[in-house]
Amino acid sequence: MSSRSRNTDDRREVSPKVDVMYSLKVDNLTYRTRVEDLRRCFEKFGSIGDIYIPRDQFSRSSRGYAFVRFSKKRDAQDALERMDGTDLDGREIRVQFARYGRASATDSREKVRHRR
């Protein structure tokens, strides 16, 4: 393991049943939005299994979007309907069902190799 310190604030332990969860993509976030901020906004709609804020691999700054995963489809639908277009940290967020699952670390490294 690297001696570099890792920011674990935005990376939570991924639930083993993540493939059966319902994932929402939350767009137009400020770069200072944290996992705790999203949890506070979305947990009122149901049980949250995972929250992930992707970060730029070089600067480590947020990419301005996140994924919130719910255990139940109805909870995810309620969150989408109620949160889409609401204000979070001074921005109008957009919420939609995520189209694809989370990319593995291997997939991300392959993309970087192909770009070079």
Secondary structure, DSSP 8 states (H G I E B T S, - for coil): --SS----SSB----TTGGGSEEEEEES--TT--HHHHHHHHGGGS-EEEEE--B-TTT--B-SEEEEEESSHHHHHHHHHHHTT-EETTEE-EEEE-SS----HHHHHHHHHHH-
